[in-house]
Amino acid sequence: MTEPSHEEVNWATFCHLSALAGYFIPFGHILGPLAIWLLKKDFYPSVDQHGKEALNFQISISIYFLAASALVVILIGVPLLIGLAVFNFVMIIIAAVKCKNGQAFRYPLSLRLLK
């Protein structure tokens, strides 16, 4: 199997990093990876793999945020929301660094919705 090109690695890394848009734009955490994945998945196999992984994780995080939001009324939801935001940020950075180093990364607690 051939080594992915520098451009391919960059696009795969952007799949992960684009999820940071969710901290500034509503639904940006899903729209960023989705846009890159849809535009580049047919050109680069690693973008297809990393894009699916990033999307699965961000969709999973959205589901966990909804569940934690429902728990705000009993006060446990507030620390859960903060913890999820920190966990999401850290996992995005770890995934981007691993991807940039040419390593595959599987997010923990990620539902496998896109295969």
N, C-alpha and C positions, 0 to 999 in steps of 0.2 A: 504494500500500500504506500502511496506517495505521501510525502510530507505536505501538510497544507501550506498554501502560500501566505505571505505576510498579510496580504489584503483579506484573505479568508479568515485568518485568526483575528484580525481587527474587527471584521463584521460580526463574528461569533461573540467577541468580547462586548461589542456594542449591544448585542441582544440582551446581555445581562445588565449592563450599565444603564440602558435606556429605561429600565424599570424605576430608576431613581426619579424619573419625571413625575411619578405618583406623589412625591413629596411637594410638588408645586402645581400640578395640573390634575384635576379630578379624572380618575380612570387612566392617568398617564402610565401607571405601573403595568397596565395591561396593553394599552394602545402603543406604547413605545416598542416593546418586544414583538408585538403582533405585526407592526408595520415593517420592521426590519426582517422578521421571519418571512412574511409574505413576499417581500421584494427580492430577497436574496437566497431563499431556500432551494430554488431550482438550479442556482449557479454554484453553490458551495455546500457540500454534504455536511460539513461541521456546523454551518449556520443552521441547517435543518435540525440537527441534533440539539445544539445549544438553545436554539429558539424554542423548540418544544419544551425543553427542560425549564427555561425561564418562564414561559407561559404557564406551564403546569403549576409552578411554584407560586406565581403571582395570582392565579385563579384560586389556589388553595389558601393563600394569605387573605384574599378577599372574603372567602367563606369563613375563615377564622375571625376576621374583623367583624363580620356580621354577627356571629355568635357572641363575641365579646361585647359588642354594642348592646345586645339584648340583655346582657348581665350588668349593664351600668346601673340599672334601677336597684340592684342589690349591692352596689358599690364595688363588687369584685371586678367588674368590667373595666374600670378605669386603669388599675394596674395591669390588667391583661392587655388592654389596648396599647399602653406604653411599652410593655414587654414585646408585643408583636411588632411594633414599629421599629424598635431597636434590633430585634431578631432579623427582621426583613432587611434592614440596612446592612447589618453585618454579613448576612448570607449573600447578598448581592455583591459586596466587595470581595468576599472569599471566592465566589464563583468567577468573577471577572479576572482575578489574579490567577486562579488555576487555569482558566481558559487561555489567558495570555501566555501562560507557560506551556501550552499545548496539552494539558491534562484534561481528561473528562471529569465532570463534576455532577453529582446527583444531590439535589437539595434534600435535606432531611424534612420529614413531615409533609412531603409533597404528594398530592393525589395525582395519579397517572391518568389524566383525562385525555391528553393527546398522545397517541402512540406512534 
